Amino acid sequence: MTNTFVNSPDVKEIFQCMDFYAKYPHIRLFSGKVVYELHEKVRAFLTKKFNSVEEKQTAHGNFIWNLNKYYSTPFQKEAVALINSNVKELTLSDTDKLKYLNYLLSFKNYSRFYDSFFNKLAQVDFSSDAQNLQARHIFYKMKSLLDKKKKNKTEYLQIFSKFQPFLDNYANQSKRVSYKMLGEIAGVYFEAGRQHEYKAVSMKPLVELLQNTAALHENQMPQLFADEFSLPVDSKPKIDKKAVISLMSAYCDFVAKHEKNHKPNWNFRHTVTSMFCDIVQNFDYSAADVKNLRKAIGTKYDPNITHTGLYEMGLVIQQAYNNAHPKGVSSRNKTVHPAYKAGHSRWD
């Protein structure tokens, strides 16, 4: 990034001070009152009044970029601390946020930065094509870093807590998502849910993606003479049912792979089950759609399905749908279908 830093006396004083103490890391001249004074100077610079938001973003952006030269020195910890202790005061442009986040993911000791700083960098508008492309690149970097830590639960959870704000925001803003991208993002959330033994990881980002797939968008595009021949519109929001089935299949494969030799993670199972229950209850699902979704799970006679509790999950999803459609009444003869009386479907 081009470094046109604000040429002010207070900035010069800050970096002259840092240059000096960075030269003598082993003597430990940087301690006590000196540390306090430098932090106060940095805070005074970040909180001072600027002529415009853009000017402030430029000043703050160039400040954190200038700190980079200390990250490869023994003064790294002290330089990182200047950001960690001033996250609330930092005002950054979306461009700087994305570029700095991308830079940190290539930095060996990115874990030294607080979660709050990663959260600030994640609050970006992805509406432009350039920023969306950059965000996709960052997602794959994050996924790669997480994949390397799968066998170390403690490190995995620490890293995911830093990346989650970005992943959530990226899923929330993504439009026309491909099935491939949906599967890759779902894989990250599934793994995070499995690793978190005592904390549930929200699957809401996956539901948001299921409402914004490329296939669903194409299906909803207005057609010629659509008004003349269209059926009554369902009042419930639309979701990509084919993608939901694919997601269910992916979850079944994931569970079969990881729970074969390990005890199940009940928090994870409950969270995913709740997600599918919400889908069949709150979106445009019919009894036939639920039947097709349960087919992706398999029958109760499959030993793998029984062992992993997937069949029971299907029953819970069916019950959730039935509860959302309690009448089950035929418009022709006003009788209740036996499937609703029994609390399950004919497919069981």
TACORNOR-V617198 format. One line per field, one symbol per residue. ss: DSSP state (2 for helix, 1 for strand, 0 for the rest). burial: I if it has 16 or more other ideal C-beta (glycine too) atoms within 10 Angstrom, else O. A space follows every 10 residues. Layout:
ss=???
burial=???
This chain:
ss=0000000022 2222222222 2200000000 0022222222 2222222000 0022222222 2222222222 0000022222 2222002220 0002222222 2222000002 2200222222 2200000022 2222222222 2222222000 0022222222 2222222222 2220001022 2222222222 2222200000 0002222222 0012222222 0000022220 0000001000 2222222222 2222222200 0000022222 2222222222 2210002222 2222200000 0022222202 2222222222 2222000010 0000010222 22000000
burial=OOOOOIOOOO IOOIIOIIOO IIOOOOOOOI OOOOOOOIOO IIOOIIOOOO OOOOOIIIII IIIIIIIOOI IOOOIIOIII IIIOOIIOOI IIIIIIIIII IOIIIOOOOI OIIIIOIIII IIOIOIOOOO IIOIIOOIIO IIIOIIOOIO OOOOOIIOII OIIIIIIIII IOIIOOIOOO IIOOIIOIII IIIIIIOOOO IOIOIIIOII IIIIOIOOOO OOOOOOOOOO OOOOOOOOII IOIIIIIIII IIOIIIOIIO OOOOIOIIIO IIIIIIIIII IOIOIOIOII OIIIOIIIOO OOOOIOOIII IOIIIOIIOI IIOOOOOOOO OOOOOOOOII OOOOIOOO
